[in-house]
């Protein structure tokens, strides 16, 4: 369990140091690795005595207290993606408004009444 908690702390500190320059893919990779470690920790805690788990509780809570920082970065990426999607949709709408969707060889007949 000590190895998992230490790995979690190291991964978190490394990601925190790189967070400003981190792109979506790197942040996603970190979150997946973190999830894997957390799943392993959950499995280990099922068979670990409560007295031993108390030693790691503060360390894990310290890592979890950094979650809002990562969530903020994820929201920033989400907002940027929303803006880009809105631009794409707006461009499609404008393009469709100006595209000629009628047949060039069509004929029009006028009738006199």
Residue frames as a rotation matrix with the C-alpha (Angstrom) as fourth column:
UNK 1
0.574 0.819 0.000 0.00
0.819 -0.574 0.000 0.00
0.000 0.000 -1.000 0.00
UNK 2
0.326 -0.542 -0.775 2.91
0.227 -0.751 0.620 2.32
-0.918 -0.378 -0.122 0.73
UNK 3
-0.691 -0.617 0.377 4.17
0.467 0.017 0.884 1.87
-0.552 0.787 0.277 -2.81
UNK 4
-0.137 0.739 0.660 0.78
0.954 -0.079 0.288 2.81
0.265 0.669 -0.694 -4.30
UNK 5
0.760 0.423 -0.492 0.39
0.579 -0.785 0.219 5.90
-0.294 -0.451 -0.842 -2.12
UNK 6
-0.049 -0.875 -0.482 3.92
0.187 -0.482 0.856 7.02
-0.981 -0.048 0.188 -2.95
UNK 7
-0.702 -0.159 0.695 3.30
0.685 0.120 0.719 6.50
-0.198 0.980 0.024 -6.65
UNK 8
0.326 0.909 0.259 0.06
0.924 -0.364 0.113 8.47
0.197 0.203 -0.959 -6.41
UNK 9
0.633 -0.160 -0.757 1.85
0.329 -0.830 0.450 11.33
-0.700 -0.534 -0.473 -4.67
UNK 10
-0.445 -0.894 -0.054 4.65
0.264 -0.189 0.946 11.36
-0.855 0.407 0.320 -7.25
UNK 11
-0.472 0.358 0.806 2.28
0.878 0.105 0.467 11.28
0.083 0.928 -0.364 -10.20
UNK 12
0.616 0.778 -0.124 0.23
0.788 -0.607 0.101 14.08
0.004 -0.160 -0.987 -8.70
UNK 13
0.375 -0.548 -0.748 3.23
0.194 -0.742 0.642 16.29
-0.906 -0.386 -0.172 -7.98
UNK 14
-0.688 -0.635 0.351 4.60
0.439 0.021 0.898 15.74
-0.578 0.772 0.264 -11.47
UNK 15
-0.170 0.720 0.673 1.24
0.945 -0.074 0.319 16.54
0.280 0.690 -0.668 -13.07
UNK 16
0.710 0.422 -0.564 0.85
0.617 -0.758 0.209 19.60
-0.340 -0.497 -0.799 -10.87
UNK 17
-0.099 -0.850 -0.517 4.27
0.198 -0.526 0.827 20.88
-0.975 -0.020 0.220 -11.95
UNK 18
-0.902 -0.273 0.334 3.38
0.340 0.025 0.940 20.42
-0.265 0.962 0.070 -15.63
UNK 19
-0.111 0.993 0.036 -0.25
0.796 0.111 -0.596 21.54
-0.596 -0.037 -0.802 -15.38
UNK 20
0.141 0.162 -0.977 0.24
-0.187 -0.964 -0.187 24.98
-0.972 0.209 -0.105 -16.92
UNK 21
-0.422 -0.407 -0.810 1.74
-0.847 -0.140 0.512 23.57
-0.322 0.903 -0.286 -20.12
UNK 22
-0.749 0.138 0.648 -0.23
0.105 0.990 -0.091 20.32
-0.654 0.000 -0.756 -20.11
UNK 23
-0.681 0.560 -0.473 -2.48
-0.680 -0.241 0.693 19.59
0.274 0.793 0.544 -23.07
UNK 24
0.286 0.935 0.210 -5.70
-0.957 0.267 0.116 17.59
0.053 -0.234 0.971 -23.07
UNK 25
0.542 -0.088 -0.836 -4.04
-0.242 0.936 -0.256 14.29
0.805 0.341 0.486 -23.98
UNK 26
-0.538 -0.825 -0.170 -1.43
-0.008 0.206 -0.978 14.50
0.843 -0.525 -0.117 -21.23
UNK 27
-0.579 0.406 0.707 -4.03
-0.815 -0.320 -0.484 15.45
0.029 -0.856 0.516 -18.64
UNK 28
0.531 0.801 -0.275 -6.22
-0.805 0.579 0.132 12.59
0.265 0.151 0.952 -19.79
UNK 29
0.154 -0.575 -0.803 -3.30
-0.010 0.812 -0.583 10.17
0.988 0.098 0.119 -19.47
UNK 30
-0.816 -0.450 0.364 -2.62
-0.318 -0.178 -0.931 11.41
0.484 -0.875 0.002 -15.94
UNK 31
-0.154 0.846 0.510 -6.25
-0.986 -0.099 -0.134 11.01
-0.063 -0.524 0.850 -14.96
UNK 32
0.633 0.358 -0.687 -6.30
-0.490 0.872 0.003 7.44
0.600 0.335 0.727 -16.32
UNK 33
-0.298 -0.814 -0.499 -3.10
0.092 0.496 -0.864 6.52
0.950 -0.303 -0.073 -14.45
UNK 34
-0.771 0.059 0.633 -4.50
-0.595 -0.418 -0.686 8.11
0.224 -0.907 0.357 -11.31
UNK 35
0.272 0.961 0.051 -7.72
-0.950 0.260 0.174 6.16
0.154 -0.096 0.983 -11.69
UNK 36
0.393 -0.231 -0.890 -5.79
-0.117 0.948 -0.297 2.91
0.912 0.221 0.346 -12.03
UNK 37
-0.709 -0.705 -0.040 -3.81
0.008 0.049 -0.999 3.66
0.706 -0.708 -0.029 -8.88
UNK 38
-0.502 0.597 0.626 -6.98
-0.863 -0.389 -0.322 4.59
0.051 -0.702 0.711 -6.98
UNK 39
0.552 0.693 -0.463 -8.64
-0.676 0.697 0.239 1.31
0.489 0.182 0.853 -8.05
UNK 40
-0.017 -0.655 -0.756 -5.60
0.180 0.742 -0.646 -0.61
0.984 -0.147 0.105 -6.83
UNK 41
-0.851 -0.274 0.448 -5.75
-0.329 -0.386 -0.862 1.29
0.409 -0.881 0.238 -3.54
UNK 42
0.029 0.947 0.319 -9.41
-0.988 -0.022 0.155 0.41
0.154 -0.319 0.935 -3.12
UNK 43
0.571 0.138 -0.809 -8.62
-0.230 0.973 0.004 -3.28
0.788 0.184 0.588 -3.63
UNK 44
-0.438 -0.831 -0.343 -5.75
0.216 0.273 -0.937 -3.13
0.873 -0.485 0.060 -1.13
UNK 45
-0.665 0.195 0.721 -7.86
-0.676 -0.567 -0.470 -1.37
0.317 -0.800 0.509 1.50
UNK 46
0.423 0.873 -0.244 -10.33
-0.691 0.485 0.536 -4.26
0.586 -0.058 0.808 1.47
UNK 47
0.642 -0.242 -0.728 -7.70
0.376 0.926 0.025 -6.55
0.668 -0.290 0.686 2.96
UNK 48
-0.463 -0.851 0.249 -5.71
0.231 -0.387 -0.893 -4.02
0.856 -0.355 0.376 4.99
UNK 49
-0.141 0.350 -0.926 -6.25
0.987 0.117 -0.106 -3.46
0.071 -0.929 -0.362 8.69
UNK 50
0.741 0.544 0.394 -7.81
0.515 -0.836 0.189 -0.16
0.432 0.063 -0.900 9.71
UNK 51
0.716 -0.527 -0.458 -4.86
0.245 -0.424 0.872 0.71
-0.654 -0.736 -0.175 11.93
UNK 52
-0.332 -0.867 0.372 -2.52
0.689 0.047 0.723 0.52
-0.644 0.496 0.582 8.95
UNK 53
0.035 0.435 0.900 -4.88
0.928 -0.348 0.133 2.52
0.371 0.831 -0.415 6.73
UNK 54
0.849 0.308 -0.428 -4.80
0.486 -0.773 0.407 5.39
-0.206 -0.554 -0.807 9.23
UNK 55
-0.024 -0.955 -0.295 -1.15
0.452 -0.273 0.849 6.01
-0.892 -0.113 0.438 8.38
UNK 56
-0.737 -0.291 0.610 -2.02
0.659 -0.105 0.745 6.69
-0.152 0.951 0.269 4.74
UNK 57
0.242 0.970 0.019 -5.22
0.953 -0.235 -0.191 8.63
-0.181 0.064 -0.981 5.26
UNK 58
0.457 -0.102 -0.884 -3.57
0.141 -0.973 0.185 12.06
-0.878 -0.209 -0.430 5.57
UNK 59
-0.638 -0.763 -0.104 -1.35
-0.032 -0.109 0.994 11.46
-0.770 0.637 0.045 2.55
UNK 60
-0.589 0.501 0.634 -4.27
0.808 0.383 0.448 10.40
-0.018 0.776 -0.630 0.38
UNK 61
0.489 0.800 -0.349 -6.38
0.795 -0.573 -0.201 13.33
-0.360 -0.179 -0.915 1.56
UNK 62
-0.018 -0.586 -0.810 -3.53
-0.025 -0.810 0.586 15.69
-1.000 0.031 0.000 0.68
UNK 63
-0.915 -0.277 0.293 -3.55
0.247 0.190 0.950 14.32
-0.318 0.942 -0.105 -2.87
UNK 64
-0.226 0.922 0.313 -7.34
0.969 0.181 0.167 14.52
0.097 0.341 -0.935 -3.08
UNK 65
0.289 0.313 -0.905 -7.26
0.527 -0.841 -0.122 18.13
-0.799 -0.442 -0.408 -1.87
UNK 66
-0.631 -0.595 -0.499 -5.55
-0.135 -0.549 0.825 19.00
-0.764 0.588 0.266 -5.16
UNK 67
-0.405 0.544 0.735 -8.50
0.824 0.566 0.035 17.73
-0.397 0.620 -0.677 -7.21
UNK 68
0.589 0.712 -0.382 -10.11
0.454 -0.683 -0.572 21.17
-0.668 0.163 -0.726 -7.63
UNK 69
-0.063 -0.696 -0.716 -6.98
-0.473 -0.611 0.635 22.38
-0.879 0.378 -0.291 -9.44
UNK 70
-0.905 -0.277 0.322 -7.20
0.094 0.609 0.787 19.55
-0.415 0.743 -0.525 -11.96
UNK 71
-0.071 0.961 0.267 -10.97
0.884 0.185 -0.430 19.95
-0.462 0.205 -0.863 -12.30
UNK 72
0.420 0.165 -0.893 -10.47
-0.037 -0.979 -0.198 23.64
-0.907 0.116 -0.405 -13.08
UNK 73
-0.573 -0.707 -0.414 -8.04
-0.510 -0.088 0.856 22.73
-0.642 0.701 -0.311 -15.88
UNK 74
-0.762 0.367 0.533 -10.47
0.564 0.781 0.268 20.15
-0.318 0.505 -0.803 -17.25
UNK 75
0.322 0.914 -0.247 -13.25
0.670 -0.404 -0.623 22.73
-0.669 0.035 -0.742 -17.26
UNK 76
0.051 -0.397 -0.917 -10.97
-0.420 -0.841 0.341 25.15
-0.906 0.367 -0.209 -19.07
UNK 77
-0.919 -0.386 0.081 -10.40
-0.123 0.476 0.871 22.54
-0.374 0.790 -0.485 -21.80
UNK 78
-0.361 0.872 0.331 -14.14
0.851 0.453 -0.265 21.86
-0.381 0.186 -0.905 -21.97
UNK 79
0.421 0.529 -0.737 -14.92
0.253 -0.849 -0.465 25.56
-0.871 0.009 -0.491 -22.36
UNK 80
-0.384 -0.643 -0.663 -12.30
-0.554 -0.414 0.722 25.96
-0.739 0.645 -0.197 -25.08
UNK 81
-0.918 0.083 0.389 -13.74
0.311 0.759 0.572 22.99
-0.248 0.645 -0.723 -26.94
UNK 82
0.034 0.998 -0.057 -17.25
0.798 -0.061 -0.600 24.44
-0.602 -0.025 -0.798 -26.64
UNK 83
0.236 -0.024 -0.972 -16.09
-0.266 -0.963 -0.040 27.73
-0.935 0.268 -0.233 -28.14
UNK 84
-0.758 -0.591 -0.276 -14.40
-0.444 0.157 0.882 25.92
-0.478 0.791 -0.382 -31.04
UNK 85
-0.684 0.580 0.442 -17.50
0.673 0.736 0.074 23.78
-0.283 0.348 -0.894 -31.69
UNK 86
0.310 0.803 -0.509 -19.67
0.470 -0.595 -0.652 26.90
-0.827 -0.037 -0.561 -31.69
UNK 87
-0.139 -0.452 -0.881 -17.36
-0.576 -0.687 0.443 28.49
-0.805 0.569 -0.165 -34.27
UNK 88
-0.959 -0.220 0.179 -17.53
-0.015 0.668 0.744 25.39
-0.283 0.711 -0.644 -36.45
UNK 89
-0.273 0.941 0.199 -21.33
0.853 0.332 -0.403 25.29
-0.446 0.060 -0.893 -36.23
UNK 90
0.339 0.355 -0.871 -21.53
0.042 -0.931 -0.362 28.99
-0.940 0.086 -0.331 -37.03
UNK 91
-0.542 -0.634 -0.552 -19.26
-0.568 -0.208 0.796 28.51
-0.619 0.745 -0.247 -40.04
UNK 92
-0.860 0.284 0.424 -21.38
0.452 0.810 0.374 25.63
-0.237 0.513 -0.825 -41.32
UNK 93
0.128 0.965 -0.230 -24.54
0.709 -0.251 -0.659 27.71
-0.694 -0.079 -0.716 -40.96
UNK 94
0.198 -0.114 -0.974 -23.01
-0.376 -0.926 0.032 30.62
-0.905 0.360 -0.226 -42.86
UNK 95
-0.826 -0.550 -0.123 -21.63
-0.347 0.325 0.880 28.35
-0.444 0.769 -0.459 -45.57
UNK 96
-0.594 0.676 0.436 -25.00
0.732 0.679 -0.057 26.67
-0.335 0.285 -0.898 -46.05
UNK 97
0.293 0.734 -0.612 -26.70
0.359 -0.678 -0.641 30.04
-0.886 -0.032 -0.463 -46.36
UNK 98
0.167 -0.312 -0.935 -24.47
-0.671 -0.731 0.123 31.08
-0.723 0.607 -0.331 -49.25
UNK 99
-0.800 -0.440 0.408 -24.06
-0.050 0.727 0.685 27.78
-0.598 0.527 -0.604 -51.05
UNK 100
-0.247 0.703 -0.667 -26.12
-0.969 -0.191 0.158 27.30
-0.016 0.685 0.728 -54.19
UNK 101
-0.666 0.052 0.745 -28.07
-0.220 0.940 -0.262 24.12
-0.713 -0.339 -0.614 -53.62
UNK 102
0.476 0.877 -0.064 -30.23
-0.296 0.092 -0.951 24.40
-0.828 0.471 0.304 -56.73
UNK 103
0.117 -0.356 0.927 -29.71
0.739 0.655 0.158 22.78
-0.663 0.667 0.340 -60.10
UNK 104
-0.530 -0.430 -0.731 -28.07
-0.110 -0.820 0.562 25.03
-0.841 0.378 0.387 -62.67
UNK 105
-0.993 0.117 -0.026 -29.95
-0.002 0.201 0.980 23.40
0.120 0.973 -0.199 -65.54
UNK 106
-0.437 0.892 -0.110 -33.40
0.721 0.275 -0.636 23.87
-0.537 -0.358 -0.764 -64.06
UNK 107
-0.763 0.284 0.581 -36.11
0.358 -0.563 0.745 25.71
0.538 0.777 0.328 -65.98
UNK 108
-0.670 0.604 -0.433 -38.71
0.251 -0.364 -0.897 28.12
-0.699 -0.709 0.092 -64.74
UNK 109
-0.592 0.588 0.551 -42.07
0.661 -0.038 0.750 28.59
0.461 0.808 -0.366 -66.46
UNK 110
-0.876 0.393 -0.281 -44.16
-0.139 -0.763 -0.632 31.68
-0.463 -0.514 0.722 -65.97
UNK 111
-0.451 0.815 0.365 -47.89
0.891 0.389 0.232 31.50
0.047 0.430 -0.901 -66.50
UNK 112
-0.926 0.269 0.265 -50.08
-0.231 -0.959 0.167 34.39
0.299 0.094 0.950 -67.45
UNK 113
-0.639 0.760 -0.120 -53.38
0.595 0.389 -0.704 34.67
-0.488 -0.521 -0.700 -65.76
